[in-house]
């Protein structure tokens, strides 16, 4: 697909004036005002378990930090040892599942009514998709991840510097490319079908209605929404923790605060949370839209500055070559679990691949709700291909420019991008790499801070929706509650071990929600099979009606006329 160009795959045509699918949709319209889609206040059975998990987790980390750090390390090791293969397998399955839906006969199903047109142009839609996935993490890891994979390669990866640099970029693309967006597609597609096609509320439970039926309105639905709420809480808190760590490092690089510690990081969280609360309580939605636009502009300016101030031709060549290397190694990397590298391989998996798959799964309800909301009128094929391909290419460009330029500096001048011990400062690598002035450092800090605010504000909105059964406009007190809880959770994770605790939280929380995602895959197939069956029945009915009308003209008359051989014709 190209921007503002109609997609060649048209939606399934209506086989008659009123197809079984549209008729059933019309029938559900009346029922949507009834109990199944009634929007109520915060559900105690949704908010209660999620709040209890978050607060108990936070209290343990804040009051017993040493024990919490040991506990998190033990849990992380246990999960990675026992389930890293599971994370790798299901994430690869999600990629295959999405490609199957995109290329199958289900690809023509419309995410909306038969006559709905896309709400946004292709250009605007692609921008919204990229904005949904480009958060603090992309800034945090833009320089540091490729550099880390180069300086300390994945166990089992060896070779000269050029090969290690290529491997570092390819591994980074794996973590931020198709696999991440496939996880979002699984949730977003099921929700888009439920809310736009079947007019259900914006809540994860309704993605499972084709399988669970009326049970989604009771305990099963509450449990699903509660698990999604916990995942979103920890996913947003993990991103905020990473953002705070990088802001503190940037303040140190700028000479504003020397050697900031946990106290300064807590102050940063409190200050920025105050800004988020102001937005939530005042309802200044226009200001948040302006901040989101400013975010994308600042990120684009940073990307263009590094691209054109650095070795532009080299970066463009490296970008193109890295895309080929990513595609070439896609299958092998997708299933790699470092099985033959022993303890070193397990530790690497915990720090990188297992962490990323857990982080994306915990973010899936948040991003899934967003991309579902902005995709009305698209077909399944357009949704799958648009979400998988375009944000992946933009992300690859980001890492190719920022990470590729850092790799070139390190290869040209060994040690220039590492610390005294030869390692990579994950939090400060971006500021160490930025060529030039204090203005760039301050600009990068502003970019990260805006990401912090917009992520927290959007997270509070989505969590409010989940907590209120899909209400698109949850009350301000509900959003304020989740803003507080997210800030407390981020502080607790930083106290309990910083980056390791953040990674562990993502890995732990992803485990239960991954089961929900597998059920969503099943539910989506069930829903789409029923949809196609309705269209097939309608087409057969239309075909039979047309044959009935034309039977006498095209069957009876030729039968009476018989077959006339050439010599039997009248002269």
Secondary structure per residue as TSV (DSSP state, phi and psi in degrees):
chain	resnum	aa	ss	phi	psi
A	1	X	-	360.0	146.2
A	2	X	-	-119.4	160.9
A	3	X	T	-62.3	133.4
A	4	X	T	60.2	23.1
A	5	X	-	-115.2	127.6
A	6	X	-	-59.1	143.1
A	7	X	-	-77.0	145.1
A	8	X	S	-71.5	-19.6
A	9	X	S	-88.7	103.9
A	10	X	-	-78.8	154.4
A	11	X	-	-68.1	161.5
A	12	X	-	-56.3	127.1
A	13	X	-	-72.4	150.1
A	14	X	-	-71.9	120.6
A	15	X	S	-70.4	-18.4
A	16	X	S	-154.1	-178.9
A	17	X	S	-58.9	-34.4
A	18	X	S	-140.2	102.6
A	19	X	-	-78.2	162.3
A	20	X	H	-56.1	-35.4
A	21	X	H	-66.9	-46.3
A	22	X	H	-71.1	-31.2
A	23	X	H	-66.6	-44.1
A	24	X	H	-65.3	-34.7
A	25	X	H	-64.8	-38.1
A	26	X	H	-66.2	-38.3
A	27	X	H	-64.7	-36.8
A	28	X	H	-73.0	-19.9
A	29	X	H	-59.4	-43.0
A	30	X	H	-66.8	-37.0
A	31	X	H	-75.5	-13.8
A	32	X	T	-68.7	-19.1
A	33	X	T	-85.1	-5.3
A	34	X	S	-91.1	-164.2
A	35	X	G	-57.3	-38.9
A	36	X	G	-57.7	-32.8
A	37	X	G	-119.2	18.2
A	38	X	-	-67.7	129.8
A	39	X	-	-94.6	123.4
A	40	X	-	-118.6	-178.4
A	41	X	S	-73.1	-174.4
A	42	X	-	-56.1	127.0
A	43	X	-	-82.6	123.3
A	44	X	H	-58.8	-36.1
A	45	X	H	-79.1	-6.4
A	46	X	H	-100.1	-51.4
A	47	X	H	-71.9	-41.0
A	48	X	H	-55.5	-57.1
A	49	X	H	-61.3	-39.6
A	50	X	H	-65.5	-44.7
A	51	X	H	-64.7	-39.3
A	52	X	H	-62.6	-45.0
A	53	X	H	-61.4	-46.9
A	54	X	H	-65.0	-43.6
A	55	X	H	-71.8	-39.9
A	56	X	H	-64.0	-42.2
A	57	X	H	-60.1	-45.9
A	58	X	H	-66.5	-44.6
A	59	X	H	-61.9	-42.5
A	60	X	H	-61.7	-43.6
A	61	X	H	-70.2	-35.9
A	62	X	H	-77.5	-42.2
A	63	X	H	-89.9	-21.3
A	64	X	S	-132.5	64.2
A	65	X	H	-62.5	-40.6
A	66	X	H	-65.2	-46.2
A	67	X	H	-65.6	-37.3
A	68	X	H	-64.8	-41.8
A	69	X	H	-62.0	-43.2
A	70	X	H	-64.7	-42.2
A	71	X	H	-62.4	-46.4
A	72	X	H	-63.6	-40.0
A	73	X	H	-63.0	-40.1
A	74	X	H	-66.4	-44.5
A	75	X	H	-63.9	-42.8
A	76	X	H	-59.6	-45.7
A	77	X	H	-62.7	-40.3
A	78	X	H	-65.5	-44.0
A	79	X	H	-68.2	-43.8
A	80	X	H	-64.6	-41.8
A	81	X	H	-62.3	-41.4
A	82	X	H	-94.9	-23.5
A	83	X	H	-130.3	3.1
A	84	X	H	-60.2	-37.5
A	85	X	H	-62.2	-35.9
A	86	X	H	-66.9	-45.4
A	87	X	H	-59.6	-45.0
A	88	X	H	-64.0	-42.0
A	89	X	H	-67.1	-47.6
A	90	X	H	-70.4	-32.5
A	91	X	H	-66.2	-40.6
A	92	X	H	-65.9	-37.0
A	93	X	H	-61.9	-41.0
A	94	X	H	-61.2	-38.1
A	95	X	H	-62.4	-49.0
A	96	X	H	-62.0	-39.6
A	97	X	H	-61.3	-45.0
A	98	X	H	-65.0	-43.5
A	99	X	H	-64.0	-39.0
A	100	X	H	-59.5	-47.3
A	101	X	H	-63.5	-40.2
A	102	X	H	-65.7	-35.8
A	103	X	H	-100.2	-4.3
A	104	X	S	-86.6	-179.3
A	105	X	G	-66.9	-15.8
A	106	X	G	-75.3	-10.8
A	107	X	G	-63.6	-20.1
A	108	X	G	-87.5	-4.8
A	109	X	-	-65.8	134.7
A	110	X	B	-88.6	134.5
A	111	X	S	-86.9	72.8
A	112	X	S	152.5	-171.9
A	113	X	-	-68.4	162.4
A	114	X	T	-58.6	-32.6
A	115	X	T	-100.1	9.3
A	116	X	-	-70.7	136.7
A	117	X	-	-103.9	154.9
A	118	X	-	-54.7	136.5
A	119	X	S	-71.3	-30.1
A	120	X	S	-123.2	149.9
A	121	X	-	-64.9	163.9
A	122	X	H	-59.2	-41.1
A	123	X	H	-62.6	-48.2
A	124	X	H	-64.7	-39.0
A	125	X	H	-64.7	-45.4
A	126	X	H	-61.7	-38.2
A	127	X	H	-63.7	-41.3
A	128	X	H	-66.3	-40.0
A	129	X	H	-61.4	-46.3
A	130	X	H	-65.5	-38.3
A	131	X	H	-64.1	-33.8
A	132	X	H	-67.1	-37.9
A	133	X	H	-93.1	-16.7
A	134	X	-	-92.1	98.8
A	135	X	S	-119.1	-158.4
A	136	X	H	-57.6	-36.3
A	137	X	H	-59.7	-36.6
A	138	X	H	-66.4	-35.2
A	139	X	H	-74.0	-40.2
A	140	X	H	-62.4	-44.0
A	141	X	H	-101.2	-0.6
A	142	X	H	-55.2	-41.2
A	143	X	H	-99.9	-41.4
A	144	X	H	-72.0	-34.6
A	145	X	H	-70.5	-52.6
A	146	X	H	-57.2	-38.3
A	147	X	H	-65.9	-39.3
A	148	X	H	-64.2	-43.4
A	149	X	H	-67.0	-25.1
A	150	X	H	-79.5	-45.4
A	151	X	H	-72.5	-41.9
A	152	X	S	-125.9	82.6
A	153	X	-	-61.2	158.9
A	154	X	-	-55.4	134.3
A	155	X	T	-51.5	128.3
A	156	X	T	99.9	-12.8
A	157	X	-	-94.9	120.4
A	158	X	-	-135.7	168.1
A	159	X	-	143.9	178.7
A	160	X	-	-68.7	166.0
A	161	X	H	-53.8	-39.7
A	162	X	H	-62.9	-41.5
A	163	X	H	-69.2	-37.8
A	164	X	H	-65.4	-37.9
A	165	X	H	-64.6	-43.3
A	166	X	H	-64.0	-42.0
A	167	X	H	-62.9	-37.5
A	168	X	H	-63.5	-43.4
A	169	X	H	-68.7	-40.9
A	170	X	H	-62.3	-41.5
A	171	X	H	-64.8	-38.8
A	172	X	H	-64.6	-42.1
A	173	X	H	-62.5	-36.0
A	174	X	H	-58.7	-44.8
A	175	X	H	-70.5	-28.6
A	176	X	H	-113.5	7.8
A	177	X	S	-103.3	-129.8
A	178	X	H	-58.8	-38.9
A	179	X	H	-62.0	-44.6
A	180	X	H	-61.0	-44.9
A	181	X	H	-74.8	-25.8
A	182	X	H	-64.3	-37.8
A	183	X	H	-61.0	-41.8
A	184	X	H	-68.6	-35.7
A	185	X	H	-62.6	-41.4
A	186	X	H	-54.7	-48.3
A	187	X	H	-76.8	-46.1
A	188	X	H	-63.4	-40.3
A	189	X	H	-66.4	-45.6
A	190	X	H	-61.7	-40.5
A	191	X	H	-69.0	-41.9
A	192	X	H	-60.9	-41.3
A	193	X	I	-64.2	-41.9
A	194	X	I	-67.7	-43.9
A	195	X	I	-85.2	-32.9
A	196	X	I	-94.0	-37.8
A	197	X	I	-84.9	-42.2
A	198	X	S	-107.7	2.0
A	199	X	-	58.3	43.8
A	200	X	-	-93.8	161.5
A	201	X	-	-68.0	165.1
A	202	X	S	-80.4	81.7
A	203	X	-	-149.6	141.7
A	204	X	G	-59.9	-33.0
A	205	X	G	-56.9	-34.2
A	206	X	G	-72.9	-15.6
A	207	X	G	-67.9	-19.8
A	208	X	G	-104.5	6.1
A	209	X	H	-60.4	-38.6
A	210	X	H	-58.9	-25.5
A	211	X	H	-96.1	-46.1
A	212	X	H	-86.7	-20.3
A	213	X	G	64.3	-136.6
A	214	X	G	-66.5	-14.6
A	215	X	G	-65.4	-17.2
A	216	X	G	-67.0	-17.2
A	217	X	G	-84.1	-7.8
A	218	X	T	-117.1	-138.2
A	219	X	H	-60.9	-39.3
A	220	X	H	-62.8	-44.7
A	221	X	H	-63.7	-40.8
A	222	X	H	-61.8	-41.6
A	223	X	H	-64.1	-41.7
A	224	X	H	-63.7	-48.1
A	225	X	H	-64.5	-35.3
A	226	X	H	-66.9	-42.0
A	227	X	H	-63.0	-43.0
A	228	X	H	-63.7	-37.3
A	229	X	H	-66.1	-43.1
A	230	X	H	-62.9	-43.5
A	231	X	H	-60.2	-42.7
A	232	X	H	-65.4	-41.6
A	233	X	H	-56.0	-51.6
A	234	X	H	-71.6	-34.2
A	235	X	H	-64.3	-46.5
A	236	X	H	-66.9	-41.0
A	237	X	H	-62.7	-38.3
A	238	X	H	-61.8	-45.2
A	239	X	H	-64.2	-40.4
A	240	X	H	-66.8	-38.6
A	241	X	H	-61.3	-43.1
A	242	X	H	-62.6	-41.1
A	243	X	H	-63.0	-41.4
A	244	X	H	-66.0	-41.5
A	245	X	H	-60.4	-39.6
A	246	X	H	-75.0	-36.2
A	247	X	H	-61.5	-44.0
A	248	X	H	-63.3	-37.3
A	249	X	H	-67.2	-38.5
A	250	X	H	-65.3	-39.1
A	251	X	H	-63.6	-35.2
A	252	X	H	-67.4	-44.2
A	253	X	H	-62.9	-34.5
A	254	X	T	-80.0	-7.7
A	255	X	T	78.6	13.7
A	256	X	S	-79.8	-44.4
A	257	X	S	-132.3	124.8
A	258	X	S	-89.5	131.3
A	259	X	S	46.2	59.3
A	260	X	-	-62.7	139.7
A	261	X	-	-113.5	-160.0
A	262	X	H	-65.3	-33.7
A	263	X	H	-63.6	-45.1
A	264	X	H	-65.3	-36.3
A	265	X	H	-65.9	-37.8
A	266	X	H	-64.4	-41.2
A	267	X	H	-61.1	-41.5
A	268	X	H	-60.8	-44.5
A	269	X	H	-61.0	-43.8
A	270	X	H	-63.2	-44.1
A	271	X	H	-64.3	-48.8
A	272	X	H	-70.4	-34.8
A	273	X	H	-62.3	-34.1
A	274	X	H	-60.0	-40.9
A	275	X	H	-64.9	-39.4
A	276	X	H	-65.0	-43.2
A	277	X	H	-61.8	-39.0
A	278	X	H	-59.6	-43.3
A	279	X	H	-64.8	-43.9
A	280	X	H	-65.6	-45.2
A	281	X	H	-79.3	-27.8
A	282	X	H	-89.6	-17.1
A	283	X	T	70.5	31.4
A	284	X	-	-81.4	75.4
A	285	X	H	-72.5	-32.0
A	286	X	H	-63.9	-38.0
A	287	X	H	-63.5	-37.1
A	288	X	H	-68.9	-37.5
A	289	X	H	-64.0	-38.8
A	290	X	H	-65.6	-41.4
A	291	X	H	-63.9	-39.9
A	292	X	H	-63.5	-42.5
A	293	X	H	-64.6	-42.8
A	294	X	H	-59.9	-37.1
A	295	X	H	-56.2	-52.5
A	296	X	H	-64.0	-38.6
A	297	X	H	-64.8	-45.6
A	298	X	H	-63.4	-41.2
A	299	X	H	-63.5	-42.3
A	300	X	H	-64.9	-40.6
A	301	X	H	-63.6	-41.6
A	302	X	H	-62.1	-44.4
A	303	X	H	-61.4	-47.2
A	304	X	H	-66.1	-36.7
A	305	X	H	-62.6	-50.1
A	306	X	H	-63.5	-36.8
A	307	X	H	-65.3	-46.7
A	308	X	H	-90.4	-23.9
A	309	X	H	-78.6	-32.0
A	310	X	S	-82.0	-161.4
A	311	X	-	-80.9	90.1
A	312	X	H	-59.9	-48.1
A	313	X	H	-62.8	-42.3
A	314	X	H	-60.6	-44.9
A	315	X	H	-64.5	-39.7
A	316	X	H	-68.7	-40.2
A	317	X	H	-63.6	-44.1
A	318	X	H	-64.5	-36.5
A	319	X	H	-62.2	-48.7
A	320	X	H	-63.6	-45.6
A	321	X	H	-63.7	-37.3
A	322	X	H	-68.6	-32.6
A	323	X	H	-61.3	-43.6
A	324	X	H	-62.7	-42.7
A	325	X	H	-64.4	-37.5
A	326	X	H	-63.0	-46.4
A	327	X	H	-66.1	-39.0
A	328	X	H	-64.0	-38.2
A	329	X	T	-102.1	11.6
A	330	X	H	-59.2	-49.5
A	331	X	H	-66.3	-49.1
A	332	X	H	-61.2	-45.0
A	333	X	H	-67.1	-32.5
A	334	X	H	-61.4	-31.4
A	335	X	T	-108.8	9.5
A	336	X	-	-77.7	127.9
A	337	X	-	-126.4	15.0
A	338	X	-	53.6	44.5
A	339	X	T	-66.6	-28.2
A	340	X	T	-102.4	11.8
A	341	X	S	-106.6	8.7
A	342	X	H	62.7	-145.0
A	343	X	H	-62.4	-38.4
A	344	X	H	-61.4	-39.2
A	345	X	H	-66.9	-38.7
A	346	X	H	-65.9	-41.9
A	347	X	H	-65.0	-38.4
A	348	X	H	-65.7	-43.4
A	349	X	H	-58.8	-41.7
A	350	X	H	-64.6	-38.7
A	351	X	H	-77.3	-24.3
A	352	X	T	-124.0	-84.1
A	353	X	H	-62.6	-49.3
A	354	X	H	-61.7	-38.7
A	355	X	H	-62.1	-46.8
A	356	X	H	-63.6	-46.2
A	357	X	H	-62.8	-38.1
A	358	X	H	-65.7	-40.6
A	359	X	H	-63.9	-46.4
A	360	X	H	-64.6	-38.8
A	361	X	H	-65.0	-40.1
A	362	X	H	-68.4	-27.2
A	363	X	H	-82.8	-13.9
A	364	X	H	-56.8	-42.5
A	365	X	H	-61.5	-40.6
A	366	X	H	-64.0	-57.4
A	367	X	H	-69.0	-36.9
A	368	X	H	-59.5	-43.5
A	369	X	H	-61.0	-42.5
A	370	X	H	-65.7	-51.5
A	371	X	H	-70.1	-25.0
A	372	X	H	-67.5	-41.7
A	373	X	H	-62.7	-34.4
A	374	X	T	-96.1	10.2
A	375	X	-	-115.5	18.9
A	376	X	T	-63.3	137.0
A	377	X	T	92.8	-10.0
A	378	X	-	-82.4	156.9
A	379	X	B	-87.1	166.9
A	380	X	H	-59.0	-41.7
A	381	X	H	-64.7	-44.1
A	382	X	H	-62.0	-42.0
A	383	X	H	-62.3	-51.3
A	384	X	H	-62.3	-50.4
A	385	X	H	-69.1	-38.3
A	386	X	I	-65.6	-44.0
A	387	X	I	-72.6	-34.6
A	388	X	I	-76.5	-43.1
A	389	X	I	-88.4	-53.1
A	390	X	I	-66.0	-51.1
A	391	X	H	-61.9	-32.5
A	392	X	H	-63.7	-44.7
A	393	X	H	-64.3	-40.0
A	394	X	H	-66.5	-40.4
A	395	X	H	-63.8	-40.4
A	396	X	H	-62.2	-40.0
A	397	X	H	-61.8	-42.1
A	398	X	H	-58.7	-50.2
A	399	X	H	-71.5	-33.6
A	400	X	H	-64.0	-36.8
A	401	X	H	-80.2	-56.6
A	402	X	H	-70.6	-50.4
A	403	X	H	-69.6	-40.1
A	404	X	H	-63.8	-39.6
A	405	X	H	-67.8	-36.9
A	406	X	H	-66.0	-39.6
A	407	X	H	-63.3	-39.7
A	408	X	H	-64.2	-41.4
A	409	X	H	-61.3	-43.0
A	410	X	H	-68.2	-37.3
A	411	X	H	-71.7	-38.2
A	412	X	H	-71.5	-38.1
A	413	X	S	-132.5	86.4
A	414	X	T	-54.7	132.4
A	415	X	T	93.5	-9.0
A	416	X	T	-70.5	-23.7
A	417	X	T	-113.9	13.4
A	418	X	S	-120.4	166.0
A	419	X	-	-87.9	-173.0
A	420	X	T	-61.5	-29.9
A	421	X	T	-86.3	-1.1
A	422	X	S	88.9	3.5
A	423	X	-	-94.2	-178.5
A	424	X	-	-111.4	130.8
A	425	X	-	-81.3	100.1
A	426	X	T	-58.8	-40.8
A	427	X	T	-74.3	-35.2
A	428	X	T	-104.2	0.5
A	429	X	H	-60.7	-37.7
A	430	X	H	-61.7	-46.0
A	431	X	H	-72.0	-30.6
A	432	X	H	-68.2	-30.5
A	433	X	H	-85.2	-31.3
A	434	X	S	-58.7	119.2
A	435	X	-	-75.3	125.0
A	436	X	S	111.4	-116.3
A	437	X	-	-105.4	169.6
A	438	X	H	-63.8	-29.5
A	439	X	H	-59.9	-42.4
A	440	X	H	-64.0	-41.9
A	441	X	H	-62.7	-45.8
A	442	X	H	-63.1	-41.1
A	443	X	H	-61.9	-41.1
A	444	X	H	-65.1	-38.4
A	445	X	H	-63.4	-41.8
A	446	X	H	-62.9	-41.6
A	447	X	H	-58.7	-47.1
A	448	X	H	-65.5	-41.6
A	449	X	H	-63.6	-39.8
A	450	X	H	-67.1	-40.2
A	451	X	H	-57.1	-41.9
A	452	X	H	-58.0	-50.9
A	453	X	H	-65.5	-48.1
A	454	X	H	-67.0	-37.3
A	455	X	H	-65.5	-43.4
A	456	X	H	-66.0	-41.4
A	457	X	H	-66.4	-46.2
A	458	X	H	-65.2	-38.5
A	459	X	H	-61.9	-41.1
A	460	X	H	-63.5	-38.0
A	461	X	H	-64.9	-48.1
A	462	X	H	-64.8	-43.3
A	463	X	H	-63.6	-35.7
A	464	X	H	-63.5	-39.7
A	465	X	H	-61.7	-47.6
A	466	X	H	-62.2	-37.6
A	467	X	H	-73.5	-23.5
A	468	X	T	-107.1	20.4
A	469	X	T	74.6	20.2
A	470	X	S	104.9	12.0
A	471	X	-	-63.9	118.2
A	472	X	T	-68.7	-15.4
A	473	X	T	-128.4	73.3
A	474	X	-	-63.4	154.8
A	475	X	-	-66.0	158.5
A	476	X	H	-63.3	-42.1
A	477	X	H	-58.8	-36.8
A	478	X	H	-65.0	-45.3
A	479	X	H	-65.9	-37.2
A	480	X	H	-64.6	-39.3
A	481	X	H	-57.3	-47.6
A	482	X	H	-72.3	-27.3
A	483	X	H	-62.9	-45.7
A	484	X	H	-61.5	-48.6
A	485	X	H	-62.7	-40.5
A	486	X	H	-64.3	-41.8
A	487	X	H	-64.0	-44.2
A	488	X	H	-62.0	-41.0
A	489	X	H	-66.4	-40.8
A	490	X	H	-63.0	-42.0
A	491	X	H	-62.1	-43.6
A	492	X	H	-62.1	-41.8
A	493	X	H	-65.9	-38.3
A	494	X	H	-66.6	-40.1
A	495	X	H	-66.1	-35.5
A	496	X	T	-84.9	11.1
A	497	X	T	137.9	8.5
A	498	X	T	64.3	-127.2
A	499	X	H	-62.3	-40.0
A	500	X	H	-62.2	-42.8
A	501	X	H	-65.3	-39.2
A	502	X	H	-62.9	-43.6
A	503	X	H	-65.1	-42.1
A	504	X	H	-62.8	-42.3
A	505	X	H	-59.0	-44.1
A	506	X	H	-63.7	-42.3
A	507	X	H	-65.6	-40.6
A	508	X	H	-67.6	-49.4
A	509	X	H	-66.4	-29.6
A	510	X	H	-66.7	-24.8
A	511	X	H	-60.8	-53.6
A	512	X	H	-67.9	-37.5
A	513	X	H	-72.3	-23.5
A	514	X	H	-62.0	-33.8
A	515	X	H	-66.8	-41.0
A	516	X	H	-60.2	-39.8
A	517	X	H	-66.7	-37.6
A	518	X	H	-63.5	-39.6
A	519	X	H	-65.4	-35.1
A	520	X	H	-63.5	-39.9
A	521	X	H	-58.9	-47.5
A	522	X	H	-59.8	-46.4
A	523	X	H	-62.9	-38.8
A	524	X	H	-63.7	-43.7
A	525	X	H	-62.2	-43.2
A	526	X	H	-60.4	-45.6
A	527	X	H	-64.0	-43.9
A	528	X	H	-68.9	-35.8
A	529	X	H	-64.0	-40.5
A	530	X	H	-65.4	-39.4
A	531	X	H	-61.8	-48.3
A	532	X	H	-65.5	-37.3
A	533	X	H	-61.8	-38.8
A	534	X	H	-63.9	-43.5
A	535	X	H	-65.3	-40.9
A	536	X	H	-62.6	-41.7
A	537	X	H	-63.2	-40.2
A	538	X	H	-65.5	-40.1
A	539	X	H	-67.1	-39.3
A	540	X	H	-64.4	-40.9
A	541	X	H	-63.6	-42.0
A	542	X	H	-64.5	-39.8
A	543	X	H	-62.9	-44.4
A	544	X	H	-64.0	-42.5
A	545	X	H	-60.5	-43.4
A	546	X	H	-67.0	-38.0
A	547	X	H	-64.4	-40.2
A	548	X	H	-60.1	-39.5
A	549	X	H	-69.2	-35.8
A	550	X	H	-100.6	5.6
A	551	X	H	-61.3	-47.7
A	552	X	I	-62.9	-40.6
A	553	X	I	-71.3	-39.8
A	554	X	I	-103.5	-8.2
A	555	X	I	-121.5	-55.0
A	556	X	I	-64.2	-48.9
A	557	X	H	-62.1	-46.6
A	558	X	H	-62.1	-32.7
A	559	X	H	-64.4	-42.3
A	560	X	H	-67.8	-32.1
A	561	X	H	-75.7	-30.4
A	562	X	-	71.3	-169.6
A	563	X	-	-103.5	127.2
A	564	X	-	-109.0	118.7
A	565	X	-	-77.1	160.1
A	566	X	G	-54.3	-39.5
A	567	X	G	-79.5	-5.7
A	568	X	G	-93.8	-7.6
A	569	X	S	-70.2	147.7
A	570	X	-	-69.7	139.5
A	571	X	-	-94.0	360.0
